[in-house]
Amino acid sequence: MNYEELEQLFYAGELDLCIKEGEEYLLDHPEDTDALFLMAVAHHDRAYEEGHEAAYDAIKQYVIPYLKRVLKYEPNNSRVLYNILNYPLGNQYTLEQIARPRKHLTEANKEEYLDYAHRLIQDPLNQVYGHDFKIKIYEILGYNEDLLKSLDEAMALFEIEFKDSRDLRDRNISICWMKKIYLLDRTNILDKSELIHLIDSGIYNFVSPHDIEYLDLAEIAFEGNAWDVALKVLLKLIKGDNHSQEVIDAYRKWHKRFNEQIELGYQNSEVFYYQLIIERNYPEVLGVPEDFYYHHGLEIKDKFPNNFAANHFVGTYLYEMGDFDEAYIVLKNGVSINPDVTTWRRMVESQFLSTGLVEQDVPQFSSLPRDIYNEGVNLDDFLKNMADDAIKESLRTLDAKIYQQSFDSFRKYFEEFKYESDFYGDEHCWAMCCNNLSIVYTALGRFDEAVSVAQEGLNHSDFAELHHSLIDALLQKEDYRDAQHALENYFSLYDEQTASFYRHLQHRADWVNVSHKLGNAEDVNKDAQELLFQIYEHYQENPDISDYDFRDFEAAKNTVEGVLYQENEHRSAQERKDYYLGLAEKYPDEANPQFNLMQAFNELEDYQNVNKSARLYLENKQSFLLNNFDKAKTIYMIVKSHFLVTQYREGAAMFTEYNEFCAEALEPSEYVLWLSYGIKLYDKLDYLSQVNALVDRFQGIYAEEEWAYDSLSEEVLLAKAHCNYVNGNLKEAHKILNYVLSYDDHNPIAEDFKQNWKKPGLFSKFRF
């Protein structure tokens, strides 16, 4: 058996067989360092399955001896040096945690372990690991002075090693800094005032996922009577994701402590922010009413009118209670004191809900990049509730400014090391900001910026949503070549299991569309039809798709249907009718075949089937996906077909029901066509008042748009003349006819009317 076969056994989980065969292999190949290392790992993993104590024995008996044999031949093998430290030190720590301590590291072998660590430190690629192990060795042995020196050495290295990575610098230094604080507090190497100064100067760049560490820092400050330092630490903790009961209990304790200090004369304007935010978020823990923070804020505001916290929280209460006029005034004052992004966003929403005006001036915020991004998300949520397109556009423009400022702030944070260190404002958060900014820029038609921002985001964190945004922006930009590359990259990373199924389906459709645009596919019609059938059949098998997913599903379907439409549009109406009839028979619940049949039947002047297909289209199309324009155009086709197959009452009834809807949904040039059929339908039914009213509306649009008299105007006037005639208004009918006849290219039927209209009678039902 060779090494590759041993490795295959290991990765297949056949550890016993791997060990057995490996030990036999080593009898003939005692210097094969890869095999020696593999045996060390296999023995550890096999024992680990039986528990930490079994792992201890295996590490002592097999792992370390095998690793030492490798070091005999390769003294600076970094992989082996790492593991000869990691396995025993990690196992020793774990056994201590479960109260079954057994030691690998002792006074007797400390120099050996320190030597391994120093060898790693000498390797530029493994210095960080070397320092980490050195610190662990001194921690385990309790060598405080050596530990303190090692912590300072490690922090100095991290400043250099991670000079280009804010996240790695802050996180690695913070781990060592916190160990140093604990060590100094425990040993009294420094006096309390020096320790508190160290906390005060270091908290700005401190980050940790462990809330207890912030609480410990605050307690150390409290013990030294350093209230401002304790407050600084707690205000930073509040910005995190702290919901454990331990933290909430600590908040209550500190709220009481600060109350006592305020009564004794403690003055720090920021203490009120701490008090009010705890009162707002945890009233039940404090045992106060939910509106306690509001009344407390009013008291502070009366005493200190320019206190930011008082204005922020009083304005917040008014905002949440729906008193937007007052909220706007108070929040605006808060923003003038401190340009906080949350205060500003609530002010903007209050102003809009009070006056309908959308603020467009965006201050330079004092907030963290992450907070600016989060308020962009909140403004997004507010925007989604807007129905008016103009308001949406205005809010979206504002949202772009917020996300752009967040984006710029993140760049300063990571590249210029600006702003206070923020554990939760990492590079992934920056990438999410890029994603949202790209989406907004695409919605605003700023496609180049959308593409650039999405590409920037992928440099910081690669996740599926960013690929979606990049692809969407490139497709909207009609940059099909780069869209093809973006899709290739996406498909190399994701499939329908690792990304959203329906978004993945949409990108499969995008691929067909891009191939069609670039002329890459051998038979795009075949590819598109195969995918379309898969989409249709998926819906037959999964009819209960959520509304959220259905939008992506429908987008995929529409994309493929669009490709097939372009492939078929050059064919005759009869050929298209036959094609879409076949689709409609196979998939009777689908809307698109009916939509295309409606158009084909219209070209073939088969208006009975136009009516049928149009109604089936409306019936099959999900209502929340049917935009007003498509709905209005389809209803127009139904009304038109009713008229052309002489179903006047049915057509007039539908016209009456949807007239105002179509007036809002259609452009003037389309709406006058709709009006013309309404006028003709009412004429057929002899409804003079309706005809006169609609003709007035028709002519009003022509006047407003400054359109010249044309054949459609003539058609409408002849209908009005006829309706007046049959209703006995002969004089008015002839007056209209005279106007029509004044044009040289008039319809000959106007002359027939002029000659034959004497009084209602023989020719009163003459139709045209």
SEDO-973895 format. One record per residue (C-alpha): residue in one letter; x, y, z. Coordinates in pm, whole numbers, padded with zeros to 5 digits, always signed. Example, Ala and Ser with C-alpha at 12.3 -4.5 7.8 and 13.67 -1.06 7.14 Angstrom:
% residues 2
A+01230-00450+00780 S+01367-00106+00714 
***
This chain:
% residues 768
M+00000+00000+00000 N+00137+00344-00090 Y+00087+00683+00080 E-00196+00793-00149 E-00393+00483-00056 L-00333+00550+00315 E-00461+00903+00266 Q-00774+00772+00093 L-00844+00543+00390 F-00804+00838+00626 Y-01047+01063+00438 A-01292+00773+00403 G-01301+00750+00784 E-01139+00406+00791 L-00908+00510+01076 D-00835+00167+01225 L-00740+00023+00887 C-00544+00340+00802 I-00343+00304+01124 K-00283-00069+01076 E-00170-00032+00714 G+00023+00285+00790 E+00233+00131+01063 E+00320-00157+00831 Y+00406+00093+00554 L+00640+00281+00791 L+00841-00035+00859 D+00965-00010+00502 H+00953+00370+00475 P+01057+00503+00821 E+01157+00845+00688 D+00833+00920+00497 T+00739+01237+00686 D+00397+01263+00520 A+00308+00914+00641 L+00443+00989+00991 F+00229+01301+01011 L-00075+01112+00882 M-00031+00847+01155 A-00014+01117+01423 V-00341+01273+01304 A-00512+00937+01255 H-00426+00822+01609 H-00557+01150+01751 D-00881+01144+01556 R-00941+00777+01638 A-00894+00837+02011 Y-01092+01162+02007 E-01400+00961+01913 E-01378+00799+02259 G-01340+01122+02456 H-01086+01375+02579 E-00915+01140+02825 A-00864+00880+02551 A-00724+01162+02336 Y-00482+01251+02617 D-00342+00897+02620 A-00316+00885+02239 I-00137+01221+02229 K+00118+01100+02482 Q+00163+00752+02335 Y+00137+00809+01960 V+00082+01167+01841 I+00380+01342+01994 P+00624+01056+01920 Y+00519+01049+01553 L+00547+01429+01525 K+00891+01426+01689 R+01004+01172+01432 V+00905+01417+01157 L+01096+01699+01331 K+01402+01476+01341 Y+01411+01496+00959 E+01244+01838+00915 P+01317+02050+01226 N+01122+02355+01104 N+00819+02186+00951 S+00558+02448+01046 R+00264+02211+01009 V+00420+01970+01257 L+00534+02245+01496 Y+00181+02383+01504 N+00025+02046+01582 I+00284+01933+01835 L+00174+02240+02035 N-00191+02253+01945 Y-00286+01893+02027 P-00140+01877+02380 L-00215+02235+02488 G-00568+02218+02356 N-00630+01882+02522 Q-00485+02002+02855 Y-00710+02312+02852 T-01020+02104+02775 L-00950+01852+03053 E-00912+02138+03302 Q-01246+02281+03191 I-01423+01950+03260 A-01247+01909+03595 R-01032+01613+03488 P-00693+01782+03468 R-00400+01591+03324 K-00088+01768+03214 H+00111+01759+02893 L+00302+02079+02970 T+00507+02078+03290 E+00805+02254+03442 A+01016+01965+03318 N+00932+02005+02946 K+00855+02379+02925 E+01177+02459+02739 E+01093+02199+02475 Y+00750+02355+02421 L+00891+02707+02417 D+01145+02597+02157 Y+00864+02475+01930 A+00688+02811+01973 H+01008+03007+01899 R+01066+02804+01583 L+00718+02906+01465 I+00791+03268+01552 Q+01100+03253+01328 D+00877+03154+01033 P+00728+03475+00884 L+00417+03285+00781 N+00356+03144+01128 Q+00467+03418+01365 V+00112+03479+01486 Y+00067+03113+01580 G+00405+03109+01750 H+00321+03404+01973 D-00021+03257+02050 F+00134+02929+02170 K+00401+03112+02368 I+00129+03307+02549 K-00063+02985+02621 I+00249+02820+02764 Y+00310+03105+03009 E-00060+03117+03097 I-00065+02746+03182 L+00256+02768+03385 G+00150+03091+03561 Y+00463+03286+03464 N+00307+03633+03496 E+00603+03852+03407 D+00689+03639+03104 L+00322+03635+03008 L+00300+04014+03027 K+00612+04051+02813 S+00478+03797+02559 L+00145+03976+02536 D+00318+04308+02462 E+00541+04140+02201 A+00241+03981+02034 M+00047+04310+02021 A+00349+04485+01871 L+00371+04212+01606 F-00002+04235+01527 E+00030+04610+01468 I+00278+04532+01190 E+00143+04198+01067 F-00213+04322+01025 K-00142+04682+00928 D-00358+04633+00618 S-00645+04450+00786 R-00856+04642+01036 D-01057+04334+01140 L-00756+04109+01204 R-00559+04382+01378 D-00839+04477+01613 R-00946+04123+01696 N-00599+03983+01758 I-00478+04282+01959 S-00802+04286+02159 I-00756+03924+02267 C-00408+03998+02400 W-00512+04336+02544 M-00792+04177+02744 K-00558+03904+02873 K-00322+04183+02979 I-00600+04370+03162 Y-00704+04056+03347 L-00341+03980+03436 L-00273+04332+03565 D-00597+04337+03762 R-00523+03998+03914 T-00160+04064+04004 N-00162+04436+04093 I+00153+04486+03887 L+00012+04831+03807 D-00175+05049+04053 K-00547+05092+03990 S-00524+05440+03837 E-00270+05321+03577 L-00486+05019+03495 I-00792+05240+03449 H-00593+05471+03224 L-00498+05168+03017 I-00868+05075+02984 D-00964+05433+02897 S-00705+05459+02621 G-00762+05107+02483 I-01140+05073+02479 Y-01164+05279+02158 N-01000+04997+01958 F-01126+04705+02168 V-01358+04450+02006 S-01495+04128+02147 P-01786+03891+02093 H-01791+03826+02469 D-02014+04076+02650 I-01880+03964+02987 E-01544+04119+02900 Y-01704+04464+02867 L-01880+04413+03199 D-01552+04313+03361 L-01384+04625+03226 A-01667+04840+03363 E-01636+04672+03704 I-01262+04743+03716 A-01337+05109+03642 F-01610+05109+03907 E-01368+04972+04165 G-01141+05266+04088 N-01429+05513+04105 A-01372+05597+03736 W-01734+05659+03635 D-01657+05822+03301 V-01449+05522+03195 A-01717+05276+03308 L-01976+05475+03113 K-01758+05474+02801 V-01726+05094+02821 L-02100+05041+02875 L-02198+05273+02588 K-01979+05062+02362 L-02138+04742+02493 I-02485+04879+02415 K-02390+04905+02047 G-02343+04528+02031 D-02583+04237+02017 N-02640+04189+02388 H-02950+04002+02499 S-02828+03753+02759 Q-02987+03769+03101 E-02646+03831+03256 V-02603+04147+03050 I-02958+04268+03115 D-02910+04219+03489 A-02588+04419+03464 Y-02769+04697+03279 R-03019+04721+03564 K-02738+04728+03821 W-02556+05003+03635 H-02875+05202+03584 K-02919+05207+03961 R-02553+05297+04016 F-02568+05590+03777 N-02894+05710+03933 E-02721+05728+04267 Q-02425+05913+04118 I-02647+06162+03934 E-02821+06239+04262 L-02478+06298+04416 G-02399+06548+04139 Y-02235+06332+03871 Q-02232+06527+03545 N-02167+06366+03209 S-02407+06445+02928 E-02374+06092+02787 V-02495+05928+03107 F-02847+06032+03010 Y-02820+05835+02687 Y-02734+05525+02888 Q-03020+05584+03133 L-03281+05651+02863 I-03189+05363+02634 I-03206+05117+02923 E-03543+05261+03030 R-03671+05237+02674 N-03553+04881+02606 Y-03593+04717+02947 P-03876+04889+03138 E-04005+04560+03279 V-03658+04480+03417 L-03643+04821+03586 G-04005+04791+03702 V-04116+05113+03531 P-04396+05193+03278 E-04314+05167+02908 D-04341+05546+02865 F-04114+05616+03162 Y-03822+05700+02934 Y-04035+05964+02757 H-04124+06148+03077 H-03768+06114+03202 G-03647+06255+02870 L-03881+06552+02906 E-03737+06625+03250 I-03382+06614+03116 K-03481+06825+02816 D-03635+07090+03039 K-03319+07104+03246 F-03072+07061+02958 P-03241+07176+02631 N-02932+07092+02426 N-02886+06741+02557 F-02881+06510+02255 A-03012+06201+02433 A-03317+06384+02570 N-03411+06517+02226 H-03344+06181+02061 F-03558+05974+02297 V-03842+06225+02339 G-03857+06255+01960 T-03843+05877+01927 Y-04141+05834+02159 L-04346+06095+01970 Y-04247+05930+01640 E-04358+05587+01757 M-04683+05727+01898 G-04765+05883+01559 D-04730+06246+01669 F-04518+06323+01366 D-04550+06705+01376 E-04397+06727+01723 A-04157+06439+01661 Y-04012+06619+01360 I-03942+06935+01560 V-03775+06752+01849 L-03575+06512+01630 K-03458+06795+01409 N-03322+06968+01718 G-03150+06642+01813 V-02981+06621+01473 S-02860+06982+01506 I-02693+06886+01836 N-02546+06557+01714 P-02585+06434+01353 D-02680+06080+01460 V-02813+05872+01171 T-03095+05703+01367 T-03224+06039+01490 W-03204+06177+01137 R-03386+05880+00980 R-03675+05908+01225 M-03683+06283+01158 V-03706+06220+00782 E-03992+05974+00822 S-04172+06208+01065 Q-04141+06496+00820 F-04281+06288+00536 L-04567+06144+00743 S-04648+06494+00866 T-04610+06704+00552 G-04560+06464+00261 L-04220+06623+00195 V-03909+06410+00150 E-03587+06546+00298 Q-03297+06538+00052 D-03018+06699+00254 V-02800+06437+00420 P-02558+06555+00690 Q-02219+06401+00752 F-02312+06160+01027 S-02114+06105+01345 S-02238+05745+01359 L-02047+05424+01294 P-02048+05294+00933 R-02256+04993+01044 D-02522+05220+01198 I-02546+05428+00881 Y-02591+05109+00680 N-02859+04980+00919 E-03059+05301+00888 G-03040+05267+00511 V-03205+04926+00558 N-03473+05084+00779 L-03538+05352+00518 D-03567+05069+00262 D-03841+04910+00472 F-04022+05245+00497 L-03992+05291+00120 K-04155+04953+00050 N-04481+05081+00197 M-04500+05368-00051 A-04747+05335-00336 D-04673+05664-00514 D-04394+05617-00768 A-04272+05975-00738 I-04241+05941-00360 K-04066+05606-00405 E-03818+05763-00644 S-03748+06049-00405 L-03701+05815-00108 R-03486+05582-00316 T-03260+05872-00412 L-03230+05956-00043 D-03159+05591+00037 A-02877+05589-00217 K-02719+05884-00038 I-02736+05701+00296 Y-02584+05381+00158 Q-02319+05581-00028 Q-02218+05759+00292 S-02208+05424+00471 F-01994+05283+00187 D-01754+05579+00207 S-01738+05549+00586 F-01658+05179+00564 R-01375+05259+00325 K-01233+05511+00572 Y-01281+05259+00854 F-01091+04978+00684 E-00841+05165+00471 E-00768+05469+00686 F-00848+05315+01027 K-01098+05592+01101 Y-01382+05555+01355 E-01399+05357+01676 S-01340+04983+01634 D-01666+04793+01586 F-01684+04415+01622 Y-02008+04389+01423 G-01907+04634+01151 D-01679+04388+00975 E-01596+04348+00608 H-01903+04131+00554 C-02112+04422+00679 W-01936+04646+00426 A-02015+04393+00154 M-02384+04392+00256 C-02381+04771+00227 C-02232+04732-00122 N-02510+04489-00209 N-02788+04723-00099 L-02628+05026-00263 S-02595+04831-00588 I-02963+04736-00574 V-03067+05099-00521 Y-02840+05225-00800 T-02988+04965-01036 A-03340+05076-00943 L-03238+05436-01019 G-03091+05337-01357 R-02734+05416-01246 F-02602+05088-01379 D-02229+05166-01402 E-02224+05263-01035 A-02431+04956-00945 V-02182+04727-01117 S-01879+04897-00963 V-02020+04883-00609 A-02121+04516-00639 Q-01774+04424-00765 E-01622+04614-00472 G-01844+04420-00232 L-01718+04087-00366 N-01366+04193-00268 H-01478+04200+00095 S-01717+03907+00126 D-01838+03662-00135 F-02203+03573-00086 A-02481+03483-00326 E-02686+03803-00294 L-02395+04012-00420 H-02367+03794-00728 H-02741+03839-00786 S-02705+04217-00766 L-02404+04225-00997 I-02575+04008-01258 D-02896+04213-01240 A-02704+04540-01285 L-02510+04406-01585 L-02827+04278-01749 Q-03004+04609-01691 K-02700+04781-01840 E-02727+04540-02136 D-02361+04449-02089 Y-02414+04089-02196 R-02047+04001-02230 D-01967+04090-01869 A-02299+03942-01760 Q-02187+03613-01914 H-01864+03626-01711 A-02056+03711-01394 L-02293+03420-01452 E-02003+03182-01514 N-01848+03293-01187 Y-02178+03251-01004 F-02238+02900-01142 S-01884+02797-01044 L-01968+02878-00681 Y-02339+02808-00636 D-02610+02566-00733 E-02978+02533-00645 Q-02885+02378-00307 T-02633+02641-00198 A-02826+02946-00319 S-03194+03037-00330 F-03360+02783-00561 Y-03572+03043-00738 R-03291+03297-00772 H-03077+03018-00915 L-03357+02936-01156 Q-03369+03300-01257 H-02997+03295-01337 R-03043+02984-01548 A-03296+03187-01743 D-03050+03479-01755 W-02793+03243-01906 V-03035+03148-02185 N-03107+03518-02245 V-02738+03615-02252 S-02659+03325-02487 H-02937+03449-02712 K-02810+03809-02707 L-02452+03704-02778 G-02546+03435-03030 N-02357+03171-02834 A-02611+02889-02828 E-02635+02635-03108 D-03014+02616-03070 V-03136+02884-02830 N-03498+02807-02912 K-03448+02448-02797 D-03258+02551-02482 A-03520+02810-02391 Q-03812+02576-02450 E-03655+02299-02242 L-03603+02535-01951 L-03950+02684-01990 F-04109+02339-01973 Q-03910+02268-01656 I-04038+02594-01508 Y-04399+02523-01604 E-04380+02168-01471 H-04220+02284-01147 Y-04523+02503-01085 Q-04760+02216-01158 E-04577+02013-00892 N-04534+02307-00651 P-04842+02531-00680 D-04801+02681-00331 I-04490+02889-00394 S-04474+03182-00150 D-04538+03530-00284 Y-04176+03622-00206 D-04033+03330-00406 F-04296+03362-00676 R-04150+03694-00788 D-03816+03531-00863 F-03994+03232-01017 E-04201+03461-01237 A-03893+03662-01335 A-03723+03342-01453 K-04031+03243-01647 N-04071+03588-01803 T-03708+03592-01912 V-03736+03261-02097 E-04076+03352-02239 G-03920+03676-02364 V-03645+03487-02544 L-03900+03257-02708 Y-04113+03557-02806 Q-03814+03713-02982 E-03740+03382-03152 N-04099+03355-03277 E-04199+03716-03346 H-04089+03699-03713 R-04327+03410-03777 S-04676+03465-03919 A-04974+03520-03690 Q-05109+03178-03792 E-04781+03006-03701 R-04764+03187-03368 K-05125+03099-03298 D-05057+02731-03360 Y-04742+02736-03143 Y-04905+02906-02846 L-05223+02700-02879 G-05005+02392-02830 L-04848+02547-02520 A-05187+02651-02383 E-05329+02302-02425 K-05029+02146-02248 Y-05014+02409-01972 P-05367+02552-01938 D-05289+02739-01615 E-05009+02949-01765 A-05071+03313-01851 N-04809+03382-02117 P-04948+03150-02388 Q-05284+03324-02353 F-05119+03666-02374 N-04950+03573-02702 L-05267+03407-02834 M-05458+03727-02763 Q-05219+03916-02990 A-05210+03652-03262 F-05592+03629-03271 N-05608+04008-03289 E-05385+04007-03597 L-05606+03734-03748 E-05915+03943-03662 D-06058+03651-03465 Y-06206+03875-03198 Q-06414+03608-03030 N-06093+03427-02942 V-05919+03754-02856 N-06183+03797-02588 K-06141+03440-02462 S-05759+03452-02450 A-05753+03793-02283 R-05987+03674-02008 L-05782+03358-01953 Y-05468+03569-01931 L-05619+03779-01651 E-05746+03467-01480 N-05410+03285-01494 K-05185+03578-01409 Q-05109+03616-01038 S-05279+03941-00941 F-04985+04074-00737 L-04759+04029-01042 L-04994+04196-01290 N-04895+04557-01333 N-05163+04815-01401 F-05049+04884-01756 D-05068+04519-01867 K-05404+04482-01696 A-05541+04796-01862 K-05416+04692-02208 T-05573+04348-02168 I-05905+04497-02057 Y-05884+04728-02358 M-05853+04422-02584 I-06157+04265-02419 V-06367+04581-02461 K-06248+04622-02820 S-06336+04260-02901 H-06682+04299-02744 F-06747+04590-02978 L-06618+04410-03286 V-06833+04101-03223 T-07136+04325-03152 Q-07157+04242-02780 Y-07234+04603-02702 R-07390+04568-02359 E-07111+04345-02232 G-06850+04584-02369 A-07018+04892-02227 A-07054+04731-01885 M-06683+04649-01875 F-06592+04993-02002 T-06797+05154-01725 E-06635+04932-01461 Y-06275+05000-01565 N-06279+05348-01717 E-06126+05531-01422 F-05871+05254-01369 C-05760+05279-01734 A-05745+05657-01709 E-05478+05620-01440 A-05295+05325-01593 L-05270+05432-01958 E-05078+05709-02122 P-05294+05976-02296 S-05213+05833-02642 E-05346+05493-02530 Y-05630+05623-02319 V-05791+05807-02612 L-05807+05474-02801 W-05984+05323-02499 L-06223+05622-02490 S-06300+05581-02859 Y-06436+05228-02799 G-06637+05348-02502 I-06789+05620-02716 K-06874+05376-02995 L-07023+05124-02750 Y-07243+05387-02586 D-07346+05509-02933 K-07461+05157-03022 L-07675+05160-02708 D-07803+05515-02777 Y-07664+05648-02444 L-07635+06012-02545 S-07525+06161-02211 Q-07242+05911-02179 V-07132+05969-02539 N-07130+06348-02493 A-06934+06323-02166 L-06673+06088-02310 V-06629+06297-02627 D-06570+06603-02408 R-06308+06408-02215 F-06154+06285-02542 Q-06134+06637-02688 G-05997+06773-02360 I-05703+06535-02384 Y-05638+06635-02745 A-05641+07001-02645 E-05415+06946-02345 E-05167+06742-02549 E-05196+06987-02843 W-05271+06709-03090 A-05409+06790-03433 Y-05744+06666-03560 D-05704+06314-03705 S-05895+06004-03814 L-05957+05898-03452 S-06105+06241-03375 E-06326+06206-03681 E-06442+05859-03577 V-06539+05985-03233 L-06725+06287-03371 L-06920+06072-03616 A-07028+05848-03327 K-07138+06154-03133 A-07324+06288-03435 H-07500+05956-03484 C-07605+05928-03118 N-07742+06280-03127 Y-07935+06196-03444 V-08102+05882-03310 N-08189+06069-02992 G-08369+06338-03196 N-08103+06611-03177 L-08096+06663-03555 K-07958+07015-03540 E-07664+06913-03319 A-07600+06607-03537 H-07574+06819-03853 K-07359+07074-03678 I-07107+06797-03600 L-07132+06662-03957 N-07060+07005-04102 Y-06744+07024-03892 V-06630+06680-04011 L-06708+06765-04373 S-06500+07083-04350 Y-06189+06861-04380 D-06100+06757-04734 D-05997+06403-04640 H-06313+06326-04444 N-06469+05982-04424 P-06723+05935-04711 I-06977+05804-04459 A-07012+06161-04330 E-07158+06262-04668 D-07403+05970-04657 F-07516+06084-04313 K-07555+06442-04434 Q-07772+06335-04728 N-07992+06089-04541 W-08038+06237-04194 K-08364+06426-04209 K-08533+06309-03896 P-08508+05989-03696 G-08671+05714-03890 L-08570+05495-04179 F-08192+05552-04148 S-08165+05599-03773 K-08000+05262-03725 F-07744+05310-03997 R-07420+05180-03853 F-07058+05226-03947 
***
